[in-house]
Amino acid sequence: MGGPGARGAAGGRAGGPAARGGGGGRGAGPPRKLIQDTDVLAVLGPTTDEAASAVLGAYDEALLPVLCVSAGGLILTSQQYRSFVHCRPSDAAVALPISIYLMKQKGALRPGLLQDRTAQTYAQESASINAIMLRRLGRPAYPRVIPAHTDDVGPVIADMLRSGIGSFIYAGDARGGARVARGLAAAGFDGPRLTPQAVIDPAFLELAGEAAEGWLLTASFVDPSAVPAAAAFTAAFRRRFGAAPGYYAAEAYDTVNLVVQELVKATKGGRPPKRQELLGLLRKSRYKGITKEFSFKPEDGSFAGWGVFLHRVEGGRFRFVGPAPSEV
């Protein structure tokens, strides 16, 4: 599993990690099967916050390490699950570079900050971290909050533009982002427009059309096809599946190889470590992957590295830009 042709996110068998996606409504069947399979020493997944909240308690009881590459809510680490290893920055951490980026822009005026309650906790976390950071940096935002499922965003956009904002931050989902993008374009606003990764979705491009052009987005994932370090992985993926790897594929590959690294180091006399021992090793581990460097806080398994990236809409598609700024 160590080379570019490894199964990566497909998981493994004896002594290896097992992949698990799943939604929150699938019940405890799959976790129970993995927990009872003594060959499974770690689990890759679940993929969403809802699914993670539904199953992490079961994994916790068994002290079966769970490594998440896509779920990002702060609740996952605030609950202090004993079995959790967060292999990406939290949603709040992913949104934070928006403020840093804006502070670096010469002549950038006061940012407008719109929290769309359609995206619930995600929008609240993304908006709050930027409101706090911009205030600390001496450029407080002009904030607005809209109720969930607001269709007509014209009035709130008009109000924000009348306040004299020179840039715009949207905290919400892809469909809401498209409405805002169209509203800003209709109003003739062409200043920096930024949003975190929930908007990196085909729906944003389809619904916003030309109004999506130029939007800058932060994310916890790379586009493997645009990262030189991931060239071998991307080629192996294409040979295997006949298509380019999507978002999170390279991160899942890195995470599997992180587990393999710790398994190899801890296996003695052909016997792999027990689950609890592996969990401790994973939380103390460091691994330089093809996407980023992995490290964790041993006390709660939260991600301790950087690993935030910029994407921009150009030519009707999301184009990978590179690492997001971490310092003003």
Secondary structure, 3 states (H helix, E strand, C coil): CCCCCCCHHHCCCCCEEEECCCCCCCCCHHHHHHHHCCCEEEEECCCCHHHHHHHHHHHHHHCCCEEECCCCCCHHHHCCCCCEEECCCCHHHHHCHHHHHHHHCCCCCCEEEEEEHHHHHHHHHHHHHHHHHHHHCCCCCEEEEECCCCCCCHHHHHHHHHCCCCEEEEECCHHHHHHHHHHHHHCCCCCCEEECHHHCCHHHHHHHHHHHCCCEEEECCCCHHHCHHHHHHHHHHHHHHCCCCCCCHHHHHHHHHHHHHHHHHHCECCECCCHHHHHHHHHHCEEECCCCEEEECCCCCCECCCCCEEEEEECCEEEEEEECCCCC
